[in-house]
């Protein structure tokens, strides 16, 4: 074997060794033991936030059939269900008249693939991430006993998370749960601030 052919053979062998190591790491990640089931996001133990109305009506207008790209069902708790449970357990009527309307106008999660920077990493398929972009639209307003509506407060929220594809299924589910938990904390801060400072119901 000539020196030139030997160099090419040695380079090819090194590349195969690197590729084999990457594939082995990926196999180890995907076959890791599954963790314990994630807790259900019920909001059953949150502290009630009292508002000065006689009743609260929650309406979910989210329709998964409208957006074919929506992947909300892939999350441990779909965001629209989390929002409804949040409103049911967090916001309590403490007044004598009027109704607070909590409308979930829309919720969706779109998925896309984040490719790694660099041709070599892209060729090997490592460091790829699943990007999930969440968009929420919540509408808050009151209706008086004679049917008059207040000004509508519209809350638009967008958040995103990128999860490495090399994570195990249990790790991916845990990341999604923690992300949704953090998102709902942001929702709570925004809703409470709107009800208190803008709508003066607390």
PASEBA-1860 file (N, C-alpha, C; in nm, 3 decimals):
! residues 202
1> XXXXXXXX> 0.086/-0.120/0.000/0.000/0.000/0.000/0.089/0.124/0.000 ~ 0.060/0.215/-0.091/0.141/0.336/-0.098/0.114/0.424/0.021 ~ 0.205/0.520/0.046/0.189/0.612/0.159/0.062/0.694/0.146 ~ 0.030/0.736/0.020/-0.091/0.816/-0.002/-0.216/0.736/0.028 ~ -0.219/0.609/-0.022/-0.336/0.524/0.004/-0.348/0.493/0.153 ~ -0.231/0.472/0.219/-0.234/0.444/0.363/-0.290/0.562/0.442 ~ -0.256/0.684/0.402/-0.307/0.803/0.471/-0.457/0.815/0.456 ~ -0.506/0.788/0.332/-0.650/0.795/0.310/-0.722/0.687/0.391
9> XXXXXXXX> -0.664/0.567/0.395/-0.724/0.458/0.472/-0.729/0.492/0.621 ~ -0.619/0.552/0.671/-0.612/0.588/0.813/-0.717/0.696/0.845 ~ -0.733/0.793/0.757/-0.832/0.900/0.778/-0.973/0.843/0.779 ~ -1.000/0.749/0.684/-1.131/0.687/0.675/-1.162/0.606/0.802 ~ -1.059/0.538/0.854/-1.077/0.457/0.975/-1.110/0.545/1.095 ~ -1.043/0.659/1.105/-1.068/0.751/1.216/-1.212/0.804/1.211 ~ -1.259/0.836/1.088/-1.395/0.885/1.071/-1.497/0.779/1.113 ~ -1.471/0.655/1.074/-1.560/0.546/1.114/-1.563/0.528/1.265
17> XXXXXXXX> -1.445/0.543/1.328/-1.437/0.530/1.472/-1.517/0.638/1.542 ~ -1.507/0.762/1.491/-1.583/0.875/1.549/-1.733/0.852/1.532 ~ -1.772/0.811/1.410/-1.913/0.788/1.382/-1.967/0.677/1.471 ~ -1.889/0.571/1.489/-1.931/0.461/1.575/-1.949/0.505/1.718 ~ -1.861/0.591/1.766/-1.872/0.641/1.903/-1.997/0.725/1.922 ~ -2.028/0.810/1.821/-2.147/0.894/1.829/-2.273/0.809/1.832 ~ -2.277/0.706/1.743/-2.394/0.620/1.739/-2.410/0.543/1.870 ~ -2.299/0.503/1.929/-2.304/0.431/2.056/-2.360/0.519/2.166
25> XXXXXXXX> -2.318/0.646/2.167/-2.370/0.740/2.267/-2.519/0.761/2.249 ~ -2.563/0.774/2.123/-2.705/0.791/2.096/-2.785/0.672/2.143 ~ -2.731/0.550/2.122/-2.802/0.430/2.165/-2.814/0.425/2.315 ~ -2.708/0.465/2.386/-2.712/0.466/2.532/-2.819/0.561/2.582 ~ -2.830/0.678/2.516/-2.926/0.778/2.560/-3.069/0.729/2.541 ~ -3.096/0.668/2.423/-3.233/0.628/2.393/-3.277/0.508/2.473 ~ -3.182/0.432/2.526/-3.219/0.311/2.600/-3.209/0.329/2.751 ~ -3.198/0.454/2.797/-3.189/0.477/2.941/-3.322/0.441/3.007
33> XXXXXXXX> -3.319/0.399/3.134/-3.442/0.357/3.202/-3.543/0.471/3.210 ~ -3.668/0.438/3.197/-3.773/0.540/3.207/-3.790/0.582/3.353 ~ -3.817/0.711/3.375/-3.835/0.760/3.510/-3.976/0.735/3.560 ~ -4.005/0.786/3.679/-4.139/0.772/3.737/-4.237/0.857/3.658 ~ -4.366/0.821/3.661/-4.466/0.901/3.590/-4.468/1.045/3.641 ~ -4.485/1.140/3.551/-4.488/1.280/3.590/-4.618/1.311/3.664 ~ -4.614/1.402/3.761/-4.737/1.439/3.831/-4.834/1.510/3.738 ~ -4.962/1.490/3.759/-5.062/1.556/3.677/-5.073/1.702/3.718
41> XXXXXXXX> -5.082/1.791/3.620/-5.088/1.934/3.648/-5.234/1.974/3.673 ~ -5.276/1.967/3.800/-5.416/1.992/3.834/-5.441/2.128/3.897 ~ -5.339/2.188/3.961/-5.352/2.316/4.032/-5.452/2.305/4.148 ~ -5.471/2.183/4.198/-5.570/2.162/4.304/-5.530/2.226/4.436 ~ -5.402/2.253/4.455/-5.355/2.304/4.585/-5.303/2.448/4.577 ~ -5.334/2.520/4.470/-5.290/2.659/4.461/-5.373/2.746/4.554 ~ -5.314/2.855/4.597/-5.386/2.949/4.684/-5.491/3.025/4.602 ~ -5.616/3.027/4.645/-5.722/3.098/4.570/-5.693/3.248/4.560
49> XXXXXXXX> -5.723/3.304/4.444/-5.711/3.447/4.424/-5.853/3.501/4.407 ~ -5.897/3.581/4.505/-6.034/3.629/4.507/-6.053/3.751/4.419 ~ -6.164/3.752/4.343/-6.196/3.867/4.258/-6.338/3.915/4.291 ~ -6.361/4.042/4.271/-6.486/4.105/4.311/-6.595/4.086/4.206 ~ -6.637/3.961/4.189/-6.749/3.926/4.101/-6.829/3.816/4.170 ~ -6.954/3.798/4.124/-7.040/3.695/4.184/-7.015/3.557/4.125 ~ -6.964/3.554/4.002/-6.940/3.425/3.936/-6.829/3.437/3.833 ~ -6.776/3.323/3.794/-6.671/3.317/3.693/-6.710/3.213/3.589
57> XXXXXXXX> -6.700/3.250/3.463/-6.729/3.158/3.355/-6.602/3.137/3.272 ~ -6.566/3.011/3.253/-6.446/2.976/3.177/-6.489/2.911/3.046 ~ -6.437/2.963/2.936/-6.472/2.909/2.804/-6.345/2.876/2.728 ~ -6.338/2.754/2.679/-6.222/2.709/2.602/-6.259/2.704/2.454 ~ -6.208/2.797/2.376/-6.237/2.801/2.233/-6.129/2.733/2.149 ~ -6.035/2.671/2.216/-5.928/2.602/2.144/-5.985/2.482/2.069 ~ -5.948/2.470/1.941/-5.992/2.358/1.858/-5.870/2.301/1.787 ~ -5.822/2.183/1.828/-5.702/2.126/1.768/-5.717/2.095/1.620
65> XXXXXXXX> -5.840/2.084/1.571/-5.862/2.051/1.431/-5.834/2.169/1.338 ~ -5.831/2.291/1.395/-5.812/2.410/1.311/-5.670/2.420/1.258 ~ -5.573/2.384/1.342/-5.432/2.397/1.305/-5.370/2.259/1.295 ~ -5.343/2.215/1.172/-5.288/2.081/1.149/-5.146/2.066/1.203 ~ -5.076/2.178/1.223/-4.938/2.174/1.270/-4.928/2.178/1.423 ~ -5.040/2.190/1.489/-5.041/2.198/1.635/-5.004/2.062/1.696 ~ -4.907/2.063/1.790/-4.864/1.938/1.855/-4.888/1.945/2.006 ~ -4.990/2.017/2.048/-5.020/2.033/2.191/-5.040/1.899/2.261
73> XXXXXXXX> -5.096/1.802/2.190/-5.125/1.672/2.250/-4.999/1.595/2.285 ~ -4.882/1.639/2.235/-4.757/1.568/2.265/-4.700/1.607/2.402 ~ -4.760/1.706/2.468/-4.713/1.748/2.599/-4.785/1.669/2.708 ~ -4.719/1.649/2.824/-4.780/1.571/2.933/-4.920/1.620/2.969 ~ -4.937/1.753/2.974/-5.069/1.815/2.991/-5.084/1.919/2.880 ~ -5.178/1.902/2.788/-5.198/2.003/2.683/-5.224/2.140/2.744 ~ -5.166/2.246/2.689/-5.176/2.380/2.751/-5.318/2.430/2.772 ~ -5.412/2.398/2.682/-5.549/2.446/2.701/-5.612/2.382/2.824
81> XXXXXXXX> -5.581/2.255/2.849/-5.632/2.188/2.968/-5.568/2.247/3.093 ~ -5.437/2.275/3.085/-5.368/2.337/3.198/-5.428/2.474/3.230 ~ -5.460/2.552/3.128/-5.519/2.684/3.148/-5.657/2.674/3.215 ~ -5.739/2.581/3.169/-5.871/2.565/3.229/-5.861/2.524/3.375 ~ -5.775/2.427/3.403/-5.758/2.382/3.542/-5.704/2.495/3.629 ~ -5.613/2.574/3.572/-5.558/2.687/3.646/-5.670/2.785/3.684 ~ -5.751/2.823/3.585/-5.857/2.920/3.610/-5.959/2.867/3.710 ~ -5.992/2.739/3.701/-6.092/2.679/3.790/-6.045/2.678/3.936
89> XXXXXXXX> -5.915/2.658/3.956/-5.864/2.643/4.092/-5.801/2.770/4.150 ~ -5.754/2.858/4.064/-5.683/2.977/4.112/-5.775/3.097/4.135 ~ -5.872/3.120/4.047/-5.955/3.241/4.052/-6.089/3.208/4.115 ~ -6.121/3.277/4.225/-6.246/3.250/4.298/-6.330/3.377/4.308 ~ -6.461/3.365/4.287/-6.550/3.481/4.302/-6.570/3.515/4.449 ~ -6.566/3.645/4.479/-6.584/3.688/4.618/-6.667/3.816/4.624 ~ -6.748/3.840/4.521/-6.829/3.960/4.515/-6.978/3.928/4.515 ~ -7.059/4.029/4.493/-7.205/4.013/4.499/-7.272/4.030/4.364
97> XXXXXXXX> -7.200/4.079/4.264/-7.264/4.097/4.133/-7.161/4.090/4.021 ~ -7.210/4.064/3.902/-7.124/4.059/3.785/-7.058/3.923/3.765 ~ -7.011/3.901/3.643/-6.946/3.775/3.605/-6.813/3.804/3.536 ~ -6.711/3.733/3.577/-6.582/3.742/3.509/-6.575/3.635/3.402 ~ -6.544/3.677/3.280/-6.528/3.584/3.168/-6.379/3.556/3.149 ~ -6.344/3.428/3.155/-6.206/3.384/3.130/-6.212/3.300/3.002 ~ -6.170/3.360/2.891/-6.184/3.296/2.761/-6.046/3.252/2.710 ~ -6.032/3.125/2.681/-5.911/3.073/2.617/-5.937/3.082/2.467
105> XXXXXXXX> -5.895/3.193/2.407/-5.921/3.216/2.265/-5.844/3.119/2.176 ~ -5.719/3.096/2.211/-5.637/3.007/2.127/-5.513/2.963/2.203 ~ -5.471/2.841/2.177/-5.346/2.787/2.230/-5.291/2.693/2.124 ~ -5.164/2.706/2.092/-5.106/2.610/2.000/-4.957/2.593/2.027 ~ -4.907/2.478/1.989/-4.764/2.449/1.999/-4.716/2.402/1.863 ~ -4.619/2.471/1.807/-4.561/2.433/1.680/-4.422/2.374/1.701 ~ -4.391/2.273/1.623/-4.263/2.203/1.635/-4.180/2.226/1.509 ~ -4.050/2.245/1.530/-3.955/2.254/1.419/-3.822/2.195/1.464
113> XXXXXXXX> -3.735/2.168/1.369/-3.606/2.106/1.398/-3.496/2.210/1.392 ~ -3.412/2.214/1.496/-3.297/2.305/1.500/-3.173/2.225/1.463 ~ -3.113/2.261/1.350/-2.994/2.191/1.303/-2.869/2.249/1.370 ~ -2.770/2.164/1.398/-2.646/2.213/1.459/-2.566/2.298/1.362 ~ -2.484/2.386/1.416/-2.397/2.470/1.333/-2.273/2.389/1.295 ~ -2.240/2.390/1.169/-2.121/2.316/1.122/-2.161/2.198/1.035 ~ -2.092/2.183/0.922/-2.125/2.077/0.828/-2.101/1.938/0.885 ~ -1.994/1.923/0.964/-1.959/1.790/1.015/-2.063/1.741/1.114
121> XXXXXXXX> -2.104/1.830/1.207/-2.206/1.793/1.305/-2.339/1.765/1.237 ~ -2.371/1.844/1.133/-2.494/1.822/1.059/-2.493/1.689/0.987 ~ -2.377/1.652/0.931/-2.364/1.526/0.860/-2.380/1.407/0.954 ~ -2.324/1.419/1.075/-2.334/1.311/1.173/-2.474/1.304/1.235 ~ -2.548/1.414/1.230/-2.681/1.416/1.289/-2.682/1.435/1.439 ~ -2.572/1.486/1.496/-2.566/1.506/1.641/-2.603/1.651/1.674 ~ -2.639/1.673/1.799/-2.673/1.805/1.853/-2.799/1.865/1.790 ~ -2.880/1.784/1.725/-3.007/1.834/1.676/-3.103/1.854/1.793
129> XXXXXXXX> -3.191/1.954/1.779/-3.287/1.983/1.886/-3.427/1.998/1.829 ~ -3.524/1.958/1.910/-3.664/1.981/1.878/-3.707/2.112/1.941 ~ -3.749/2.206/1.857/-3.793/2.337/1.905/-3.945/2.339/1.914 ~ -3.997/2.371/2.033/-4.141/2.383/2.054/-4.173/2.528/2.087 ~ -4.260/2.589/2.006/-4.299/2.729/2.025/-4.447/2.734/2.064 ~ -4.472/2.788/2.183/-4.607/2.793/2.238/-4.664/2.934/2.222 ~ -4.787/2.941/2.178/-4.857/3.068/2.166/-4.992/3.057/2.237 ~ -5.020/3.155/2.325/-5.145/3.156/2.401/-5.215/3.290/2.385
137> XXXXXXXX> -5.348/3.285/2.378/-5.427/3.407/2.376/-5.543/3.390/2.475 ~ -5.543/3.474/2.579/-5.646/3.468/2.683/-5.720/3.601/2.684 ~ -5.852/3.595/2.698/-5.934/3.717/2.701/-6.006/3.725/2.836 ~ -5.994/3.840/2.902/-6.060/3.862/3.031/-6.151/3.984/3.021 ~ -6.274/3.968/3.069/-6.365/4.084/3.079/-6.479/4.048/3.173 ~ -6.552/4.150/3.215/-6.666/4.127/3.306/-6.796/4.161/3.235 ~ -6.901/4.097/3.283/-7.036/4.124/3.235/-7.121/4.160/3.357 ~ -7.181/4.278/3.354/-7.262/4.323/3.468/-7.396/4.249/3.470
145> XXXXXXXX> -7.473/4.269/3.576/-7.602/4.202/3.588/-7.700/4.241/3.479 ~ -7.683/4.362/3.422/-7.772/4.404/3.314/-7.716/4.372/3.175 ~ -7.604/4.297/3.171/-7.550/4.251/3.043/-7.442/4.338/2.982 ~ -7.405/4.447/3.045/-7.302/4.536/2.990/-7.163/4.473/3.008 ~ -7.082/4.480/2.902/-6.947/4.424/2.907/-6.842/4.532/2.934 ~ -6.741/4.493/3.009/-6.628/4.584/3.030/-6.535/4.577/2.911 ~ -6.433/4.661/2.913/-6.330/4.654/2.810/-6.260/4.519/2.819 ~ -6.235/4.456/2.704/-6.170/4.325/2.703/-6.018/4.341/2.720
153> XXXXXXXX> -5.963/4.264/2.813/-5.818/4.260/2.829/-5.767/4.133/2.760 ~ -5.684/4.152/2.659/-5.634/4.039/2.581/-5.489/4.013/2.618 ~ -5.460/3.892/2.661/-5.326/3.853/2.702/-5.266/3.760/2.597 ~ -5.160/3.803/2.533/-5.090/3.720/2.436/-4.955/3.680/2.495 ~ -4.926/3.551/2.494/-4.800/3.502/2.550/-4.735/3.405/2.452 ~ -4.604/3.420/2.436/-4.526/3.330/2.351/-4.402/3.285/2.426 ~ -4.379/3.158/2.426/-4.261/3.099/2.488/-4.211/2.986/2.401 ~ -4.084/2.947/2.417/-4.029/2.837/2.338/-3.928/2.759/2.420
161> XXXXXXXX> -3.907/2.635/2.379/-3.807/2.549/2.443/-3.745/2.460/2.335 ~ -3.614/2.440/2.345/-3.542/2.350/2.253/-3.490/2.231/2.333 ~ -3.530/2.111/2.293/-3.494/1.989/2.364/-3.404/1.904/2.275 ~ -3.284/1.867/2.321/-3.194/1.784/2.240/-3.260/1.651/2.202 ~ -3.243/1.612/2.076/-3.303/1.487/2.031/-3.236/1.366/2.096 ~ -3.113/1.384/2.146/-3.043/1.274/2.209/-3.095/1.237/2.346 ~ -3.185/1.318/2.402/-3.242/1.288/2.533/-3.329/1.162/2.525 ~ -3.339/1.092/2.637/-3.429/0.978/2.645/-3.573/1.028/2.646
169> XXXXXXXX> -3.667/0.937/2.626/-3.808/0.975/2.627/-3.847/1.034/2.762 ~ -3.798/0.974/2.870/-3.828/1.024/3.004/-3.772/1.165/3.024 ~ -3.651/1.189/2.975/-3.590/1.322/2.988/-3.667/1.426/2.907 ~ -3.713/1.388/2.788/-3.790/1.481/2.705/-3.922/1.517/2.772 ~ -3.989/1.417/2.829/-4.116/1.442/2.897/-4.096/1.532/3.019 ~ -3.985/1.509/3.091/-3.954/1.592/3.207/-3.929/1.736/3.166 ~ -3.856/1.758/3.056/-3.829/1.894/3.007/-3.959/1.964/2.967 ~ -4.048/1.891/2.902/-4.176/1.949/2.862/-4.260/1.988/2.984
177> XXXXXXXX> -4.259/1.901/3.084/-4.336/1.928/3.206/-4.284/2.052/3.278 ~ -4.151/2.060/3.294/-4.092/2.174/3.363/-4.115/2.303/3.284 ~ -4.110/2.293/3.152/-4.135/2.410/3.068/-4.278/2.459/3.086 ~ -4.374/2.366/3.082/-4.514/2.404/3.098/-4.540/2.460/3.238 ~ -4.473/2.403/3.338/-4.486/2.453/3.474/-4.437/2.598/3.483 ~ -4.324/2.627/3.421/-4.270/2.764/3.419/-4.362/2.858/3.342 ~ -4.416/2.808/3.231/-4.508/2.889/3.151/-4.632/2.927/3.231 ~ -4.686/2.833/3.307/-4.806/2.861/3.385/-4.779/2.959/3.498
185> XXXXXXXX> -4.656/2.963/3.549/-4.620/3.064/3.648/-4.624/3.203/3.584 ~ -4.575/3.212/3.460/-4.581/3.339/3.387/-4.726/3.380/3.361 ~ -4.808/3.282/3.326/-4.950/3.309/3.303/-5.014/3.363/3.430 ~ -4.984/3.300/3.543/-5.042/3.343/3.670/-5.004/3.486/3.703 ~ -4.877/3.520/3.686/-4.832/3.656/3.714/-4.905/3.757/3.626 ~ -4.922/3.723/3.498/-4.988/3.815/3.405/-5.136/3.829/3.435 ~ -5.202/3.717/3.462/-5.346/3.721/3.492/-5.373/3.797/3.622 ~ -5.297/3.767/3.726/-5.317/3.835/3.855/-5.292/3.985/3.843
193> XXXXXXXX> -5.187/4.023/3.770/-5.157/4.165/3.752/-5.269/4.234/3.674 ~ -5.322/4.167/3.572/-5.431/4.225/3.493/-5.558/4.241/3.576 ~ -5.593/4.139/3.651/-5.714/4.146/3.734/-5.701/4.252/3.843 ~ -5.581/4.270/3.897/-5.561/4.363/4.008/-5.542/4.507/3.960 ~ -5.448/4.526/3.869/-5.406/4.662/3.832/-5.484/4.722/3.716 ~ -5.528/4.637/3.624/-5.599/4.690/3.507/-5.751/4.683/3.521 ~ -5.799/4.573/3.576/-5.943/4.555/3.588/-5.995/4.591/3.727 ~ -5.904/4.609/3.823/-5.940/4.652/3.961/-6.045/4.561/4.023
201> XX> -6.022/4.431/4.015/-6.118/4.334/4.068/-6.068/4.267/4.195 ~ -5.953/4.308/4.243/-5.900/4.245/4.364/-5.873/4.350/4.472
END
